[in-house]
């Protein structure tokens, strides 16, 4: 796929796509640009995005409301301001040991009420994990690419 309005492509290749807490994500960013581009920096990020979807009822109608909030974000700068063209950038990102620890739900009656309310309201919550790379280009749209991973 071509990203960045025909300027070329940026790809992310990982050794694997399923990870556990404490492991290291190893991969490579490959730039295959059509011509050299002056850019501010090249970064790779490890991101966790929480998506909460709720069923909202107004009068006799109902609709779904979705809200996304980051739960984790780590950015690694691979290179600073320079002219980029056709290059590979290997990277490693260590996943924190405690990244999947959750806030415990209350036990007993209160916990049961919270779970029942979420079930009745049709609410769902999930966290999507991904690796994203970005080539920051002044006065133009940045080139970006994102690859989903599984964290369990």
Helices and strands as residue ranges (DSSP letters): E 8-14, E 18-19, E 24-39, E 41-58, E 61-79, E 82-94, H 108-120, E 124-136, E 143-151
